[in-house]
Amino acid sequence: MRSWLLVLPFVVGACASSDFKGPALPGYVDAPPPPMAAAGDAVLTGTLWSWQGTLMNDDTRFVPDAPDRYTLLFEPGGKVSVRADCNRGSGTYTLDGTALAIGPIALTRMMCAPGSRDAEFLKGLPEVSGHLFRGNDLVLTLKFDSGSMRFTTPRQ
């Protein structure tokens, strides 16, 4: 029974219709190539992004005293590592063109020093709806056009 479960995907794949007109090659699976990563994806992933601040549409601003204590690291495959002042964690993200969604995020729950902006930083992440690049800056737009979070990196 188990061997049939292993063979079944190959049988179904071999019966699929195809526009390919050449001879079938041994081990060849007629499937479309994986989607190419967009240039923005390569810039987004593998880069440590430091939070420079959040600007809400009502002109409320949140600016961290130490941007290097508030970071995002997007990794290929939909994983994001987060540092929010004295707390660290990781979560998931989905990317579709310029649309970006972050969360859920699991992280430590230490009480940071007075003056920390960890609550404001973490409150914005699940509200992210898109992204764009401006020079070395990453701008994360928030849902309902309510504001944006700006990040930067020393990477050129």
LUMLUMMI-631265 format. One line per field, with one value per residue: residue number from 1; residue in one letter; y, z negated, x negated of N, C-alpha, C in turn. Coordinates in Angstrom, 2 decimals, padded with zeros to 5 digits. Each point is the difference from the previous one (the first is absolute). Layout:
<atoms>
k <- NUM/... $
r <- a/... $
n.v <- Y/... $
n.w <- Z/... $
n.u <- X/... $
ca.v <- Y/... $
ca.w <- Z/... $
ca.u <- X/... $
c.v <- Y/... $
c.w <- Z/... $
c.u <- X/... $
</atoms>
This chain:
<atoms>
k <- 1/2/3/4/5/6/7/8/9/10/11/12/13/14/15/16/17/18/19/20/21/22/23/24/25/26/27/28/29/30/31/32/33/34/35/36/37/38/39/40/41/42/43/44/45/46/47/48/49/50/51/52/53/54/55/56/57/58/59/60/61/62/63/64/65/66/67/68/69/70/71/72/73/74/75/76/77/78/79/80/81/82/83/84/85/86/87/88/89/90/91/92/93/94/95/96/97/98/99/100/101/102/103/104/105/106/107/108/109/110/111/112/113/114/115/116/117/118/119/120/121/122/123/124/125/126/127/128/129/130/131/132/133/134/135/136/137/138/139/140/141/142/143/144/145/146/147/148/149/150/151/152/153/154/155/156 $
r <- m/r/s/w/l/l/v/l/p/f/v/v/g/a/c/a/s/s/d/f/k/g/p/a/l/p/g/y/v/d/a/p/p/p/p/m/a/a/a/g/d/a/v/l/t/g/t/l/w/s/w/q/g/t/l/m/n/d/d/t/r/f/v/p/d/a/p/d/r/y/t/l/l/f/e/p/g/g/k/v/s/v/r/a/d/c/n/r/g/s/g/t/y/t/l/d/g/t/a/l/a/i/g/p/i/a/l/t/r/m/m/c/a/p/g/s/r/d/a/e/f/l/k/g/l/p/e/v/s/g/h/l/f/r/g/n/d/l/v/l/t/l/k/f/d/s/g/s/m/r/f/t/t/p/r/q $
n.v <- -001.19/000.02/-001.07/-000.27/000.37/-000.68/-000.94/000.15/000.82/-001.00/-000.88/000.73/000.27/-001.28/-000.05/000.98/000.88/000.14/001.19/-000.71/000.26/000.14/-000.87/-000.87/000.68/-001.00/-000.11/000.33/001.06/-000.07/000.91/001.04/000.84/-000.04/000.79/000.93/000.16/000.91/001.02/000.47/-001.24/000.10/001.21/-000.45/-001.16/-000.54/001.01/000.50/000.17/001.23/-000.02/000.90/-000.56/000.39/000.27/000.41/-000.24/-000.17/-000.23/-001.06/000.23/-001.13/000.45/-001.07/-000.06/-001.31/000.46/-000.21/000.46/000.48/-001.29/-000.13/-001.31/000.33/-001.25/-000.58/-000.24/001.32/-000.03/000.64/000.49/000.15/001.23/000.01/000.79/-000.31/-000.04/-001.30/-000.23/-000.76/000.10/000.25/-000.02/000.69/-000.28/000.97/000.13/001.09/-000.93/000.35/-001.17/000.46/-001.22/-000.73/000.65/-000.89/000.63/000.24/-000.04/000.40/000.57/000.80/000.68/000.89/000.47/-001.31/-000.19/-001.05/000.59/001.21/-000.49/-000.76/001.09/000.56/-000.98/-000.36/001.30/-000.59/000.77/000.71/000.04/000.90/000.26/000.74/-000.12/000.24/000.70/-000.71/000.25/-000.29/-000.15/000.74/-000.94/000.09/-000.02/-000.70/-000.38/000.20/-001.08/000.74/-000.78/-000.17/-000.04/-000.38/-001.07/000.04 $
n.w <- 000.00/-000.83/000.69/-000.03/-001.27/000.05/000.69/-000.71/-000.70/000.21/-000.32/-000.98/-000.37/000.25/-000.60/-000.63/000.50/001.17/000.07/-000.80/001.10/-000.81/000.16/-000.69/-000.91/-000.23/-000.92/001.22/-000.72/000.66/-000.61/-000.27/000.47/-001.09/-000.69/000.84/-000.82/-000.41/000.66/-000.28/000.36/000.92/000.18/-000.04/000.59/-001.13/-000.23/-000.88/-000.27/-000.21/-000.99/000.87/000.14/-000.62/001.11/-000.87/000.65/-001.32/000.62/-000.61/-000.73/000.34/-000.78/000.33/-001.26/000.11/001.27/-000.37/-000.92/001.20/000.23/001.32/000.09/001.25/-000.14/000.98/000.61/-000.22/-000.46/-001.10/-000.23/-001.26/-000.09/-001.17/000.06/-001.19/000.93/000.18/001.30/000.47/001.28/000.63/001.30/000.70/001.18/000.58/000.80/-000.07/000.06/-001.27/-000.61/-001.24/-000.41/-001.04/-001.11/-000.29/-001.17/-000.55/-001.27/000.18/-001.20/001.04/000.07/-000.95/000.79/-000.19/001.27/-000.77/-000.81/000.29/-000.13/-001.05/-000.41/000.61/-000.45/-000.81/-000.03/000.26/001.09/-000.01/001.04/-000.17/000.97/-000.83/001.01/-001.13/000.14/-000.96/000.74/-001.20/000.96/-000.74/-000.49/000.91/000.57/-001.13/000.73/-000.44/000.14/-000.42/000.84/-000.49/000.88/-000.49/000.41/000.92 $
n.u <- -000.82/-001.04/-000.40/001.31/-000.07/-001.11/000.63/001.10/-000.79/-000.85/000.94/000.48/-001.24/-000.18/001.18/-000.65/000.87/-000.58/-000.58/-000.75/-000.70/-001.02/-000.98/000.70/-000.62/-000.85/000.93/000.45/000.24/001.13/-000.76/000.75/-000.92/-000.77/000.82/-000.41/-001.03/000.84/-000.51/001.22/000.34/-000.93/000.50/001.24/-000.28/-000.41/000.82/-000.84/001.28/-000.48/000.88/000.40/001.18/001.11/000.64/000.92/001.11/000.14/-001.17/000.55/-001.09/-000.61/-000.99/-000.70/-000.43/000.17/-000.01/-001.26/000.83/000.37/-000.06/-000.05/000.03/000.33/000.41/-000.69/001.13/000.06/-001.26/000.39/-001.21/000.41/-000.50/000.62/-001.06/000.55/000.92/-000.05/000.17/000.96/000.25/001.12/-000.25/000.89/-000.51/000.71/-001.04/000.75/000.96/000.07/000.01/-000.03/-000.35/000.25/-000.30/-000.93/000.11/-001.18/000.32/-001.25/-000.10/000.12/-001.12/000.27/000.94/000.13/-000.23/-000.25/000.86/-000.49/-001.22/000.29/000.61/-001.04/-000.75/001.00/-000.24/-001.17/000.12/-001.12/-000.82/-000.97/-000.86/-000.70/-000.87/-000.66/001.11/000.56/001.05/000.50/000.91/000.80/000.78/000.94/-001.22/-000.17/-001.04/-001.24/-000.75/-001.04/-000.70/-001.21/-000.97/-001.15/000.69/-000.93 $
ca.v <- 001.19/001.17/000.20/000.67/001.41/000.60/-000.02/000.72/001.34/-000.10/-000.44/001.15/000.98/-000.48/000.09/001.40/000.49/000.82/000.62/-000.41/-000.84/-000.83/-001.32/000.00/-000.44/-000.76/000.81/001.34/000.31/001.13/000.97/001.33/000.33/000.75/001.42/000.68/000.99/001.37/000.70/000.49/-001.11/-000.20/001.11/-000.14/-001.13/-000.07/001.32/000.41/001.28/000.70/000.88/001.42/000.64/-000.19/001.22/-000.29/001.04/001.12/000.65/-000.62/-000.58/-000.81/-000.07/-000.68/000.61/-000.87/-000.78/-001.34/-000.89/-000.32/-000.47/-001.09/-000.74/-000.87/-001.12/-000.71/-001.04/000.55/000.15/001.29/000.11/001.29/000.49/001.14/000.47/-001.10/-001.25/-000.59/-001.07/-000.25/-000.21/-000.26/001.08/-000.37/001.05/-000.18/001.27/001.00/-000.31/-000.67/-000.21/-000.54/-000.57/000.34/000.07/-000.51/000.60/000.05/001.04/000.68/001.40/000.84/001.20/001.13/000.72/-000.92/000.13/-001.35/-000.17/000.67/-000.78/-001.26/000.28/000.28/-001.13/-000.72/000.94/000.21/-000.50/000.08/000.52/000.63/000.39/001.37/-000.03/-001.08/-000.14/-000.88/000.62/-000.94/000.73/-000.61/-000.23/001.09/001.23/000.66/000.48/-000.81/-000.24/000.13/-000.76/000.24/-000.94/000.58/-000.66/000.90 $
ca.w <- 000.00/-000.08/001.26/000.93/-000.37/000.50/001.45/000.50/000.55/001.28/001.00/000.27/000.71/001.36/000.76/000.17/001.36/000.13/001.30/000.37/001.19/000.15/-000.64/-001.46/-000.50/-001.24/-001.20/000.31/-000.47/000.76/-000.92/000.30/-000.84/-001.19/000.28/-000.23/-001.06/000.52/-000.50/-001.33/-000.95/-000.33/-000.87/-001.26/-000.79/-000.32/-000.41/-001.32/000.11/-001.29/-000.04/-000.17/-000.58/000.57/000.18/000.22/000.80/-000.85/-000.34/-001.15/000.36/-000.96/000.44/-001.03/-000.38/000.50/001.09/000.13/-000.96/000.60/001.32/000.72/000.95/000.82/000.54/001.06/-000.51/-000.80/-001.43/-000.37/-001.36/-000.53/-001.27/-000.48/-001.17/-000.81/000.37/001.29/000.42/001.44/000.49/001.42/000.85/001.36/000.94/001.32/000.65/-001.04/-001.19/-001.04/-001.26/-001.01/-001.18/-001.41/-000.53/-001.36/-000.55/-001.45/-000.61/-001.08/-000.16/000.42/-000.81/000.29/001.21/001.12/001.02/000.46/000.21/001.25/001.09/000.17/000.40/001.43/000.88/000.59/000.81/001.28/001.17/001.21/-000.17/001.13/-000.30/000.32/-000.28/-000.93/-000.95/000.22/-000.57/-000.16/-000.08/-000.93/000.51/000.07/000.25/-001.30/-000.30/000.52/-000.83/000.84/-000.42/000.84/-000.10/000.52/001.27/001.17 $
ca.u <- 000.82/-000.87/-000.71/000.92/000.04/-001.23/000.00/001.16/-000.28/-000.70/000.96/000.87/-000.83/-000.27/001.24/000.40/-000.19/-001.20/-000.25/-001.35/000.11/-001.18/000.07/-000.10/-001.30/000.13/-000.03/000.48/001.34/000.52/000.56/-000.53/-001.15/000.39/-000.02/-001.26/000.06/-000.11/-001.18/000.33/-000.09/-001.41/-000.40/000.72/-000.47/-001.42/-000.47/000.46/000.68/000.13/001.15/-000.30/001.16/001.32/000.77/001.41/000.65/000.43/-001.27/-000.65/-001.30/-000.72/-001.39/-000.80/-001.28/-001.07/000.60/-000.59/000.66/001.30/-000.41/000.66/-000.82/000.84/-000.76/000.73/000.90/001.08/-000.28/-000.55/-000.54/000.38/-000.53/000.79/-000.74/-000.55/000.67/-000.34/000.89/000.09/001.35/000.12/000.46/000.36/-000.36/000.61/-000.28/-000.28/000.81/-000.78/000.70/-000.90/000.62/-000.19/-001.36/-000.20/-001.20/-000.15/000.85/-000.71/000.36/-001.13/-000.24/000.89/-000.36/-000.06/001.05/000.33/001.45/000.36/-000.63/000.72/001.38/000.04/-000.34/001.14/000.78/-000.68/000.74/-000.80/-001.36/-000.66/-001.37/-000.42/-001.44/-000.33/001.10/001.15/001.20/001.09/001.26/000.94/001.36/000.96/-000.73/-000.05/-001.33/-001.10/-001.18/-001.19/-001.17/-001.16/-001.09/-001.23/-000.30/000.10 $
c.v <- 001.26/000.27/000.69/001.49/000.72/000.12/000.87/001.41/-000.04/-000.43/001.17/001.04/-000.41/000.11/001.43/000.44/000.96/000.60/-000.40/-000.99/-000.93/-001.34/000.15/-000.55/-000.80/000.93/001.40/000.17/001.26/000.95/001.37/000.30/000.78/001.50/000.62/001.00/001.38/000.66/000.52/-001.08/-000.20/001.11/-000.16/-001.09/000.05/001.32/000.31/001.43/000.59/001.03/001.43/000.76/-000.34/001.36/-000.40/001.16/001.16/000.78/-000.49/-000.68/-000.81/-000.16/-000.68/000.77/-000.79/-000.90/-001.42/-000.99/-000.43/-000.42/-001.09/-000.64/-000.97/-001.07/-000.64/-001.08/000.52/000.11/001.38/-000.07/001.43/000.28/001.25/000.41/-001.19/-001.35/-000.45/-001.11/-000.19/-000.24/-000.29/001.28/-000.59/001.21/-000.34/001.33/001.02/-000.23/-000.82/-000.10/-000.67/-000.58/-001.35/-000.05/-000.53/000.64/000.02/001.17/000.65/001.45/000.83/001.24/001.09/000.77/-000.89/000.25/-001.37/-000.17/000.63/-000.76/-001.26/000.20/000.23/-001.22/-000.77/000.89/000.27/-000.60/000.05/000.54/000.68/000.42/001.44/000.09/-001.21/-000.24/-000.99/000.68/-001.06/000.81/-000.78/-000.07/001.28/001.35/000.82/000.55/-000.89/-000.11/000.06/-000.73/000.36/-001.09/000.69/-000.58/000.96/-000.71 $
c.w <- 000.00/001.31/001.02/-000.30/000.50/001.52/000.57/000.51/001.35/001.13/000.39/000.79/001.44/000.88/000.27/001.43/000.04/001.39/000.50/001.15/000.18/-000.69/-001.52/-000.41/-001.28/-001.21/000.21/-000.52/000.72/-000.94/000.34/-000.90/-001.22/000.32/-000.33/-001.13/000.63/-000.62/-001.41/-001.05/-000.44/-000.92/-001.38/-000.88/-000.21/-000.42/-001.38/000.10/-001.38/000.09/-000.28/-000.59/000.72/000.06/000.32/000.77/-000.81/-000.52/-001.30/000.49/-001.16/000.54/-001.10/-000.29/000.57/001.10/000.13/-001.00/000.48/001.45/000.54/000.92/000.72/000.62/001.12/-000.62/-000.94/-001.48/-000.24/-001.46/-000.47/-001.28/-000.34/-001.34/-000.77/000.33/001.40/000.32/001.49/000.35/001.48/000.74/001.34/000.88/001.34/000.73/-001.05/-001.26/-000.97/-001.24/-000.97/-001.14/000.30/-000.40/-001.42/-000.54/-001.50/-000.53/-001.20/-000.09/000.34/-000.88/000.34/001.23/001.23/000.94/000.50/000.27/001.32/001.21/000.28/000.43/001.50/000.88/000.55/000.87/001.36/001.13/001.28/-000.29/001.28/-000.45/000.43/-000.36/-000.85/-001.01/000.48/-000.70/-000.01/-000.17/-000.89/000.60/-000.05/000.18/-001.28/-000.37/000.61/-001.04/000.93/-000.65/000.91/-000.24/000.52/001.36/001.16/001.16 $
c.u <- -000.87/-000.71/000.89/000.09/-001.24/000.01/001.11/-000.31/-000.71/000.94/000.91/-000.77/-000.24/001.24/000.44/-000.26/-001.17/-000.06/-001.39/000.08/-001.20/000.17/-000.13/-001.36/000.20/-000.11/000.53/001.43/000.44/000.71/-000.56/-001.18/000.46/-000.05/-001.35/000.19/-000.17/-001.22/000.24/-000.09/-001.44/-000.50/000.65/-000.60/-001.51/-000.62/000.55/000.53/000.19/001.12/-000.42/001.18/001.28/000.68/001.43/000.62/000.55/-001.22/-000.63/-001.27/-000.54/-001.41/-000.81/-001.29/-001.18/000.57/-000.55/000.61/001.40/-000.26/000.91/-001.02/000.92/-000.88/000.81/000.89/001.06/-000.22/-000.59/-000.48/000.21/-000.79/000.79/-000.59/-000.55/000.64/-000.40/000.97/-000.02/001.46/-000.03/000.37/000.39/-000.24/000.61/-000.13/-000.39/000.83/-000.85/000.86/-000.96/000.83/000.62/-001.47/000.01/-001.27/000.00/000.82/-000.69/000.50/-001.24/-000.08/001.01/-000.50/-000.10/001.17/000.44/001.49/000.43/-000.54/000.81/001.45/000.10/-000.19/001.20/000.89/-000.63/000.82/-000.82/-001.39/-000.45/-001.39/-000.22/-001.47/-000.34/001.12/001.04/001.17/001.10/001.28/000.97/001.40/000.83/-000.69/-000.17/-001.37/-001.06/-001.12/-001.20/-001.17/-001.16/-001.03/-001.26/-000.39/000.21/000.63 $
</atoms>
